[in-house]
Amino acid sequence: MNVFLLSIIILTAYMTLVFCLAMYLEDNSIVDVAYGVAFVVSSWTVFIVYGDDHPRQWLVILLVTAWGLRLAGHIFLRKQGEGEDFRYRQWRDQWGGTFVWRSFLQIFMLQGAVVFLVSLPVLLVIAQPGGAFGLLDLAGILVWLFGFAFEAVGDWQLLRFKRQPQNRGQIIQSGLWRYTRHPNYFGEALLWWGLFLIALKVPYGAVAIISPILIDFLLLKVSGIPMLEAKYAKNPEFVAYKKRTNALVPWFPRSGAHND
């Protein structure tokens, strides 16, 4: 057995347990909470078995743990009292009699596969941590820190906005959300580029580019921005916001933006 096979086994077992819990709770959207924790569980298991206490191994383990637990905690708090997320309810209605097995394969096992591919920078560093720290490590840490802060602040601003009764049904357009429609997604995309830079110092580290490219693709084209924005496609306030604000990369609003 090696680092990568062990990660696959752990993620398969973990996602199967989460699937069973979701069936019991009748809420497939708990997979969103489990997503960040999956990285932590897989990375720590592999590190405990194969790690040799190299500083670069500790670095990636601590970075992915901080990110994974913060994300899971945020989504858990956001879910309180809301039930199953609308995207998962939609699939529940559409899949009918095939709901159970499609949930297992298309949500939980697919999510496990995504976690494995995205965590490649961490797995590669644990497998062969490379030499001493260098400029690429420093650059990676700085990029990760900026991305982590951007994601955390964006999530916090949105959570605070939604908890204010006067904002019910409205679109957040202040703070970081004035410069990008998805600051949390931008931060997440960026921090995985940071981990990729750190992984470049180890043997076969270039393979880790799969991680940030996959994250960017999912956020831009699949389950991130497209699915979320489809919910607001007919909202006039969102349509106006979309015209003046970048989808992902932060930039100053185009003409017509209001001043928050």
C-alpha positions in Angstrom: 0.0 0.0 0.0 1.1 3.6 -0.6 0.0 7.1 0.3 -2.4 7.4 -2.6 -4.1 4.0 -2.2 -4.5 4.6 1.5 -6.1 8.0 0.8 -8.6 6.3 -1.6 -9.5 3.7 0.9 -10.0 6.2 3.7 -12.1 8.5 1.6 -14.3 5.7 0.3 -15.0 4.5 3.8 -15.6 8.0 5.1 -17.9 9.0 2.3 -19.9 5.8 2.7 -20.4 6.6 6.4 -21.5 10.1 5.5 -23.9 8.7 2.9 -25.5 6.4 5.5 -26.0 9.3 7.8 -27.5 11.4 5.0 -30.0 8.6 4.2 -30.9 8.5 7.9 -31.3 12.3 8.2 -32.9 12.6 4.7 -30.5 15.4 4.0 -27.9 14.9 1.3 -26.5 18.4 1.8 -24.6 17.3 4.9 -22.0 16.3 2.3 -21.1 20.0 2.1 -20.2 19.9 5.8 -18.3 16.6 5.4 -16.3 17.9 2.4 -13.8 20.0 4.4 -13.5 17.3 7.1 -12.8 14.7 4.4 -9.5 16.5 3.6 -8.5 16.6 7.3 -9.4 12.9 7.9 -7.6 11.7 4.8 -4.5 13.9 5.2 -3.9 13.1 8.9 -4.4 9.4 8.4 -1.9 9.3 5.6 0.5 11.6 7.5 0.3 9.4 10.6 1.1 6.3 8.6 3.7 7.6 6.1 4.9 11.0 7.4 8.4 11.4 8.8 7.9 14.8 10.5 9.5 16.8 7.7 8.6 20.5 8.1 7.0 20.7 4.7 4.7 17.8 5.6 3.7 19.6 8.8 3.2 22.8 6.8 0.7 21.3 4.4 -1.1 19.3 7.1 -1.6 22.3 9.2 -2.8 24.5 6.3 -5.3 21.9 5.0 -6.5 21.3 8.6 -7.1 25.0 9.2 -9.0 25.4 5.9 -11.0 22.2 6.2 -12.2 22.7 9.7 -13.1 26.4 9.2 -15.0 25.6 6.1 -16.9 22.7 7.7 -17.7 24.8 10.8 -19.0 27.7 8.6 -21.3 25.5 6.5 -22.6 23.7 9.6 -23.5 27.0 11.2 -25.1 28.2 7.9 -27.2 25.1 7.6 -28.8 25.4 11.0 -32.6 25.5 10.7 -32.5 25.4 6.9 -32.9 21.7 6.1 -31.6 20.2 2.8 -30.0 22.7 0.4 -32.1 23.5 -2.7 -29.7 21.9 -5.1 -29.9 18.6 -3.4 -33.7 18.8 -3.0 -33.9 19.3 -6.7 -32.0 16.1 -7.4 -34.1 14.3 -4.8 -37.2 15.2 -6.9 -35.6 14.5 -10.3 -34.1 11.2 -9.5 -37.2 9.5 -8.1 -36.7 5.7 -7.7 -33.0 5.9 -8.6 -32.4 8.4 -5.8 -30.5 6.1 -3.4 -27.8 4.7 -5.7 -27.4 7.9 -7.7 -26.9 9.8 -4.4 -24.2 7.3 -3.4 -22.4 7.5 -6.7 -23.1 11.0 -8.0 -22.9 12.9 -4.8 -20.8 11.0 -2.2 -18.4 8.8 -4.2 -17.9 11.6 -6.7 -17.2 14.0 -3.9 -14.7 11.6 -2.5 -13.0 11.4 -5.9 -12.8 15.2 -6.0 -11.3 15.4 -2.5 -8.6 12.9 -3.6 -7.6 14.9 -6.7 -7.8 18.2 -5.0 -5.6 17.0 -2.1 -2.8 15.8 -4.4 -0.5 18.6 -3.3 -0.8 17.3 0.3 -0.4 13.7 -0.7 2.6 14.3 -2.8 4.4 16.3 0.0 3.6 13.5 2.5 4.9 10.8 0.0 8.2 12.6 -0.7 8.7 15.9 1.2 11.7 17.1 -0.7 14.6 19.2 0.6 14.8 22.4 2.6 12.3 25.3 2.5 12.8 27.8 -0.3 11.2 30.8 -2.1 8.5 28.6 -3.6 7.4 27.5 -0.2 7.3 31.1 1.0 5.3 32.2 -2.1 2.9 29.3 -1.6 2.3 30.2 2.1 1.6 33.9 1.2 -0.8 32.9 -1.6 -2.5 30.4 0.7 -2.8 33.0 3.5 -4.3 35.6 1.2 -6.8 33.1 -0.2 -7.8 31.7 3.2 -8.4 35.2 4.5 -10.4 36.2 1.5 -12.6 33.1 1.8 -13.1 33.4 5.5 -13.9 37.1 5.4 -16.3 36.6 2.5 -18.1 33.8 4.3 -18.3 35.9 7.5 -19.7 38.9 5.7 -22.4 36.8 4.0 -23.4 35.0 7.2 -23.7 38.3 9.0 -25.7 39.8 6.1 -28.2 36.9 6.1 -28.7 37.0 9.8 -30.1 40.5 9.6 -33.9 40.4 9.1 -34.0 43.6 7.0 -31.8 41.8 4.4 -34.2 38.9 3.8 -34.6 38.2 0.1 -31.8 40.7 -0.8 -28.5 40.2 -2.5 -25.3 41.1 -0.6 -23.3 43.8 -2.5 -21.1 45.2 0.3 -17.6 44.4 1.6 -15.7 41.9 -0.5 -19.0 41.1 -2.3 -18.8 44.6 -3.9 -15.7 43.5 -5.9 -16.6 39.9 -6.8 -19.9 38.0 -6.7 -18.1 35.1 -5.0 -15.3 36.2 -2.8 -15.4 32.9 -0.9 -14.9 30.9 -4.1 -12.1 33.2 -5.2 -10.3 32.6 -1.9 -10.8 28.9 -2.1 -9.4 28.7 -5.6 -6.4 30.9 -4.6 -5.4 28.9 -1.6 -5.1 25.7 -3.6 -2.8 27.5 -6.0 -0.7 28.2 -2.9 -0.6 24.6 -1.9 0.4 23.7 -5.5 3.4 26.1 -5.2 4.5 24.4 -2.0 4.2 20.9 -3.7 6.4 22.1 -6.6 9.4 21.5 -4.4 8.9 17.8 -4.1 9.4 14.9 -6.7 6.5 14.9 -9.2 5.2 18.0 -7.6 4.1 19.4 -11.0 1.3 16.7 -11.0 -0.3 18.7 -8.2 -1.5 21.3 -10.8 -4.5 19.0 -11.2 -5.7 20.3 -7.8 -6.1 24.1 -8.5 -7.2 23.5 -12.1 -9.9 21.1 -11.0 -11.1 23.5 -8.3 -11.2 26.4 -10.8 -13.2 24.2 -13.2 -15.7 23.1 -10.6 -16.3 26.6 -9.3 -16.6 28.3 -12.7 -18.3 25.6 -14.8 -20.0 22.9 -12.7 -21.3 23.0 -9.1 -20.1 26.4 -7.9 -21.1 29.6 -9.6 -23.5 28.1 -12.3 -25.7 26.2 -9.9 -25.8 28.9 -7.3 -26.5 31.8 -9.7 -29.2 29.8 -11.5 -31.3 30.3 -8.4 -31.2 34.1 -8.8 -31.3 34.3 -12.6 -34.8 36.0 -12.6 -34.0 38.3 -9.7 -33.8 41.9 -11.1 -31.5 43.0 -8.2 -29.1 40.1 -9.0 -29.2 40.7 -12.8 -28.1 44.3 -12.2 -25.4 43.2 -9.7 -24.2 40.6 -12.2 -23.7 43.2 -14.9 -21.4 45.4 -12.9 -19.5 42.8 -10.7 -17.0 40.2 -11.8 -18.0 36.5 -11.1 -14.8 35.4 -9.4 -11.7 37.6 -9.7 -12.1 40.8 -7.6 -12.2 44.1 -9.5 -13.8 47.4 -9.2 -17.5 47.5 -10.1 -18.4 48.7 -13.6 -20.5 51.8 -14.0 -23.7 51.7 -12.2 -22.3 50.1 -9.0 -23.5 51.7 -5.8 -21.2 52.9 -3.2 -21.3 50.9 0.1 
